[in-house]
Amino acid sequence: MPESRATWSPTSWHDRPVVQQPDWPDAGALEQSLKHIASMPPLVFAGEARSLQTELAHVAAGNAFLLQAGDCAESFEEFSADNIREKLRVILQMAVVLTYSVGVPIVKVGRIAGQFAKPRSSPTEMVGELELPSFRGHIVNDANPSEAARIPNPDRLVQAYHQSASTLNLLRAFTKGGFADLSRVHAWTQEFVASSPEGERYEQVAAEIERALTFMRACGIDTESNPNLSQVDVFTSHEALILGYEEALTRQDSLTGGWFDCSAHMLWIGERTRDLDGAHVEFLRGVGNPIGCKIGPTTNAEFVLELCEVLNPSRIPGRLTLITRMGADKIEDGLRPLLRAVADAGHPVVWACDPMHGNTYATANGRKTRHFDDVVAEIGGFVRAHRAERTWPGGIHVELTGENVTECLGGGDDLVDTDLDDRYETVCDPRLNARQSVDLAFRVAELLRDFT
């Protein structure tokens, strides 16, 4: 390792160029908020992060599949138990479809309990005729179109911590308290999903699972007390964007002595912050969590190999996930040389496909959207590239909600431009709704079933 990479501490990122950080107006208030967060209990534990890394190692080996899904950006205003439950319900539905159809374990990772910050391409944005500081997510400022609302407020860092803690508490209750019991697969079907073609397909899968459970009980197998049938693990993740917040939640593991970012089980670096000499790469290279990095269409093989060496020099399986976001028309040709280079170098990475960000465009009325067909097309290209290179298409990384929003076009309801204003509720990027998400799970399952 070069001398510049030889030592690491939770504060070593301070000596690196840093981007996408808010311009906090009151340094004293920021320091007070970060000290308060640093004094609070960790949100997750090192042992949980290690468990996720073990599961991701199975994905890297081609023996499991990663489903990483959730909000583009969590909201302070729409925080409720119902919203968390419905989001979890859709993730569980997708996982059931994939598990039953593909026949491999599904590693479930939510974009949840910390996905509050958003990178922006410009420090300012136009809202009507007003030029305002950009909205950077509720952990930083407010989306309301006024100068006062857009001032970065460090009190929001503390609020993000407390909302993340409450969300994690609910997730653990739902996933371990009976809501995720496999015998309840029919109960997971929301009304607007049940009335759709993909909902009917889901009902068929649920009925087959119930018949299998009935058969097992008839054979004398106790399905009621088997935790593999009644509980699931859902891990949390978010983009590690606001580095002061991440540092405040970084703790030294009492068992191993290693450092873990205890704000989430998995953290990732975005397309705008993956500078090899930058602060974000420096910070995440030293924590023991599984980490990811977004890979866009301009990324070359040389950069990816350097990234692997910096973020996972010991080549630990499950440590590093490369999340491609290239666009439906670029993925197949752009990805193949990267797959080949990483495989030839022996790096045991997880490859996941983000089919959302490379396919975003603005409609005539200025709404950002994505078309369901483009999302499916990018995953199809991702799978074909892996088939050609004889590597494993390890997962998908999607933005979704459990609500019946109208933010992405197409899907079972064939949403068109004029439908977007009906329920366009995202605080940032457009999300798949529940029907589109379940439909996507079936489409991915069909692609993977044909993967040979």
FENKA-V642618 format. One line per field, one symbol per residue. burial: + if it has 24 or more other ideal C-beta (glycine too) atoms within 12 Angstrom, else -. Layout:
burial=???
This chain:
burial=-------+-+-++--+-+++++-+-----+--++--++---+++++-+++++++++++++-+-+++++++++++++-++---++++++++++++++++++++-+++++++++++++++++-----------++++++++++++------+++++++++++++++++++-+++-++---++++++++-+++-++--+-++-+++-++--++--+---------------+--++++++++++++++++++++------+++++++++++++++++++-++++++++++++++++++++-+-+-++++++++++---+++++++++++++-+++-+++-++-+++---++++++++++++++--+---++++++++++++++++++++----+++++++++++++++++++++++-+---++---++++++++++++++++++++++-++--+-
